[in-house]
Amino acid sequence: MGSLRTPVGPLPSAIYWRRRAVMACVLAVVLLLIFWAVRSTGGGSSNASGQDDGKGPADSITPGPTPSESLIEERPGGREDDADGDGEEEGDGGEDDGGSADSEGSGGSEGQDDGGNGDSAGGDGSESGGEGGGGAGGLPGCVESELTLSLRSDANDYSPGEEPELRFTAENTGAAPCRVDFGHDALTISLVDDGGDEVWSSADCPETPASSPTAVSAGGTADHTVTWDLRLSSADCDAAPGPAASPGTYLAEARLSGHPVTQTSFRLAED
């Protein structure tokens, strides 16, 4: 009778031992495959549940800089590229500054267009104009029905030697901004004495611009001021300054082209 150690059969015992070794290897491989399949199934479930709990794949984490590293990243080329970038930024700032300067220059031009502060030599007075709503380019002209005009002096009575200041105001009662022209071609301010004679006019040898378009915002106002130096004016620009005005009551009239005449009066006191 054969045993596990001494196989019995017609073949040599070495063959039986080989068969046993092969069977043992096959059995071991089968067991390993079963073990791997079980572990793979369990790991897949764990990974799936982990992904469900995380609601998506985890974001990649970029390692931060070490203490010895700089926190400022530099582009290839180092400082030279940064200097170029700074130069471009500063250049942009310079352009902005230049734009501001241009804006200020435009404002200055508008101020000059609005009447300036120059003396009107022929008219023996000075004019300054308009405090309006900004540039008037592209705005339509103010229509009479939506423009309220007024003329007033800064006082009713003036002491000897005190120069009257006349303020002409245009108020836009419309719903949109419009343009009014304070140039001497469109606006004339004159003074008439109590005898009915015209003694001074802003149209006599003016030094202010012929056209001074000024914007008037909706519901806003624009002003034009004239200061009289108490001398009579003349249309002769080569003549000497006119004589001093006499004490009495004077009527001031403002004529804006296309609009009604506005008036006010004041009195020059005697010495």
HELIX and SHEET records of a PDB file:
HELIX    1   1 SER A   13  GLY A   54  1                                  42    
HELIX    2   2 ARG A   79  ASP A  113  1                                  35    
HELIX    3   3 GLU A  144  GLU A  146  5                                   3    
SHEET    1   A 5 ASP A 119  SER A 120  0                                        
SHEET    2   A 5 GLY A 125  GLY A 129 -1                                        
SHEET    3   A 5 THR A 221  TRP A 228 -1                                        
SHEET    4   A 5 GLU A 165  ASN A 172 -1                                        
SHEET    5   A 5 LEU A 147  SER A 153 -1                                        
SHEET    1   B 5 ASP A 157  TYR A 158  0                                        
SHEET    2   B 5 THR A 262  LEU A 268  1                                        
SHEET    3   B 5 GLY A 248  LEU A 256 -1                                        
SHEET    4   B 5 LEU A 187  VAL A 192 -1                                        
SHEET    5   B 5 GLU A 198  SER A 201 -1                                        
SHEET    1   C 2 CYS A 178  ASP A 181  0                                        
SHEET    2   C 2 PRO A 213  VAL A 216 -1                                        
END                                                                             
